[in-house]
Amino acid sequence: MPTIQDIAAYAEASAQKLGVTKYDVYGSSVDETSVQVDKGDPKQVKASNRSSVIVRVWNDQGKVGVTSTSDVDPTGMDLALESARDASAFGVADHIPDFSPEATAPTAEVDLPPVDPAPVGDLIQRLVALEKQLLEAHPAIASVPYNGLAQRSIDRFYLNSAGALRQEARSYASVYLYSKTEQEGRKPRSAGAVRVNRGLPLLDLEGCLKEAADKTISHLNYDKIASGKYRVVFSGEAFLSLLGAFSNLYNAQSILDHRSLSTPDSLGTVVASDLLSVYDDALHPENISAETFDGEGTPTRRVPILEKGVLTHFLHSAGTAKRMGASPTGHASIGAKVSVGPSYYHVLPGTEAKSEFSLENAGNVILIDDLQALHAGVNSLQGSFSLPFDGWLINQGERVSVESATVAGDFRDLLKAIIHVEPHVEITPEGLCPRIWVDSLSITGEQ
Amino acid sequence: MTVAPSLTPLLKTNDLLSREYGATRNRFDLSWEPTLAALLGLGRSAGADFVEFFLERSNYISGQAEDDAITSISPRIITGAGVRVFLGKADCYVSTNDLSFQGLKSALDKALGIMGLTLPGPAANISDINLELLRDYASARSKDEWLATCSSMQEMGDVLLAANAALAKNASHVQSRRAVYFRDWQEVLVAASDGTFARDIRLTQSVGYNLLCADGEHRSSIGQRAGDTSNPAFLREWDYETVAQSVGESAGKMLYADYVESGSYPVIMANQFGGVIFHEACGHLLETTQIERGTTPFIDKKGEKIAHENLTAWDEGLSPDAFGTIDMDDEGMPAQRTLLIENGILRNFLSDRAGSMRTGHPRTGSGRRQGYTYAAASRMRNTYIAPGDYSLDELFASVDKGIYCKKMGGGSVGATGQFNFGVDEAYLIENGKITKPLKGATLIGEATEIMNKISMCSNDLGLAAGFCGSISGSVYVTVGQPHLTVDAITVGGR
């Protein structure tokens, strides 16, 4: 595979050949391996080594065209720049994207040295052992139908014709275990757990195993639930998945596109209980995939989104920031249309809680561990959601798994109905978030 | 006089590695035969039981009009290959962007290494792989000209802008209008150590609307897409005026809709995209991938009744132009028409090569993948419930109080057979008549139970384009059904 310097040289040569004077390139090279096992044997092992780039070309009228390609040799780059130049004839005439004003600004120093990939044999051996231990954790656990151990090395870069050149290397490893039970006369139950870190030696395999086993076993004692309004406690992971599904609330591009629950005037308004604060913090020390620059080369940073329930900042690209008189926040991905997205959430209590809440002595409370099918059950433009979930009905500390049910409501109402944000955060792949207590949500149990 | 038969030369590793391989870069044709046959021979000689190469070139473009401007034209050019090596029932898949002989050999070497095998030494004897004559569906069905005759960027922009203007005329309280289109041209070549050697070109196009309307706190959003797999003129023939009228009308009706009250209801599912219920609740559970994992309740039910006796269902890759139609699957096998359920009896599963090897169910031409970074897996193509004998009026007349699900959203099925899907456009049925629009509904249930509750099918089978995400990535599929009645289903709402 060509190096980033090779790709930069190819791009420059292609641009000269085509008479292109302004361009930028974002790309990555990925080397990954993953394994799955089935009843003690490797089932499928996958490996991949691939590169891809996206190039933007500005034409004589200043309009932008884009092309992405996996052909990163000189011929492929020629074709990509040529195609992008052709597409530039159809580029937008208003609010034309430009280089980020911060594309050469200093980026944060982070200490995330890549970890060398482990031999595939080690991955298989570890996963086989985990599967065996999970099957032995309880007689009812009959299979681990979904499992995987993967590792990935990524080199990513951004460069432009004005001399910006950034690159960084990261490594990741992940494990997931999802087990299923079978008991005579009972419905099958399932649950799982995930862990991520920078490499196999750092991965909390035991923690993943224990969580998967404990959760699966906890769902063996299940019952139907009566439909009605309940006090609901979201796990950190569940709340973050819901927050992410409604990220148009604070996504500047969505707001400018009129495809958001917010408007430019929403800044400074109360959108949630004052018990809630939300930050996006790509550089948080717990973020093992911390990226120091976004797709436009803008340095990433900690951005307060909600502070004590007040909407304080939007997430921006260079273009949305310019249009809204703000600074870029390092949340852009380049494309024919630059998009904006969150990096790593940090949710924490806003104002100090006035009441004490504890699952140990709460009555008739539903703890939602995992929300499912967000792609189907969320209408982010209407604000509504209706989602199946894994969880438990809790009475004075006693947990009974909910057999099959959905939780429904309006996300804006939910934010205002928060009655407690627990002090201790859960660390998840999407960010840090404590349990969030919400009053009076609709639960529908299967009849 | 008799003539002694002449032997073909017996090959050593060095003979293969010292050859010049001149495969073309811009077309997958016969020039790839020496390269792939040599690599397959090396793989088999290393001890692999089966080796398969999948080569892909794709030329993709998408466009989007927002309100009255083109805001995105996005081309993407992809080249890549994957090699799959089987040893017993275990397999390994390695993908790469490098389609040179050395690049492919390196991928093969890596795959063999993962399986504990090594490329044969320089003087080792090599098993010849005699590939079949190239089965070239692209040439045989005149697909080579497809890409050149598709809409140009200019035409794409013009159509999308005109379509968005039509939507403005047909909708009120518009907050955002989008017309979107993509064209996915893909050339694939499959060569395997059992002699498979096949080429195809696929042309998948989709165009549609996404409309958001708002009036104060009231909001509605309606999306609608159409898809095609073989008509280069698809975009220029798109009847956007009619579609704009339908989308605008739906958004208007849903703008002030009440939220559905949760509970258990009889439901009439509309035809076309209503078929997502069968896709999610049953189709996925008939893929051998699910049998391998033990995540389908139908694992040992072949020949048994798993659905209402009024239900018959098919999966096939043959319907002209349908979104899931393929001449061959991604393992080089010609597509089939597969009877899944006949009058409630489970007849067949959908199987790819690995699924067949591991479960014993015969291959059905269902080995599909998003692209070269995925190994093929058993996936659906055009999947639908066959039409029944009832009229639509009879279906409605059978419901005293229920819900008409006119437009479905997406859905999914879990490891225990529980399914769910959202409803984008729904109406209350009272005494056999539609009375008012409803929003916010989610349908949930158990696959094994719901299939026995589909009691009436009308005679108006309709198909719709869809996207299905699963183990081998996102693939284009058709869902379909006639209007049908589900006797009772749990509806999640407020």
Interface residues (C-beta under 8 A of the other chain):
Chain A: M1 T33 D38 D41 P42 K43 Q44 V45 K46 A47 S48 N49 R50 S51 S52 G65 V66 T67 S68 T69 S70 D71 V72 T75 G76 L79 A80 S83 A84 D86 A87 A89 F90 G91 V92 A93 D94 V120 A142 S143 P145 Y146 Y178 K180 K187 P188 R189 S190 S227 D257 H258 R259 G335 A336 K337 Q372 A373 H375 A376 G377 N379 L381 Q382 G383 S384 S386 L387 P388 S404 A405 T406 V407 A408 G409 S442 T444 G445 E446 Q447
Chain B: R25 S62 G63 Q64 E66 A69 I70 T71 S72 I73 S74 P75 R76 I77 I78 T79 G80 K89 A90 D91 C92 Y93 V94 S95 T96 N97 D98 K110 A111 G113 I114 M115 M153 Q154 G157 Q175 S176 L212 R219 S220 S221 Y259 S262 G263 S264 E292 R293 G294 T295 T373 A375 G409 G410 G411 S412 G414 A415 T416 G417 Q418 N420 F421 G422 K439 G440 A441 T442 I444 G445 E446 A488 T490 V491 G492 G493 R494
